[in-house]
């Protein structure tokens, strides 16, 4: 049975929600790490409700944070295995939150950071009805093991527009991951845009936030 997720929420400025934006935090953080982006984006998205669920597992590195899946960097397939294991809980949460808000699946947007970007892409591309958009910061596209190259295209059920943003000085997930992800998404016929933030490490700058908010405003 999938774990039940929960986390902080921000209500729409305009009253009843017409869209739902879900933030997926990175490894070792929790839902509080990204939720305030919702307040920054409210002028662009006045009809959107925002929620940022805590990942289901305690972080393997300690510190009181959460993880979508464990990372040891010893197993080349651990991201694939981990993303698949974490997907049912996230998918159930998205369905429940949309139902609670009385919104259709097409009113959903996913925004991830780092490991959260991995989950946003992994789950978002497999939804039966495509989300309105996916924004991925400082992450990568999780691909199957080399022994199963034909599996990936068969799993893709939706092709929402995607924006990828990455710092060109990222020391955690190298900026090359942005280009690999963009190429991989394009090969799957997923419409993708990208932005490389100069001088930025593993984080989000104001320009990246602006681009993400405006991208969602256009798609929602």
Secondary structure, 3 states (H helix, E strand, C coil): CCCCCCEEEECCCCCCCCEEEEEECCCCECHHHCCHHHHHHCCCCCCEEEEEECCCEECCCCCCCEECCCCCCCCCCHHHHHHHHHHHHHHHHHHHHHHHHCCCHHHEEEEEECHHHHHHHHHHCCCCCCCCEEEEECCCCCCCCHHHCCHHHHHCCCCCEEEEEEECCCCCCCCHHHHHHHHHHHHCCCCEEEEEECCCCCCCCHHHHHHHHHHHHHHC
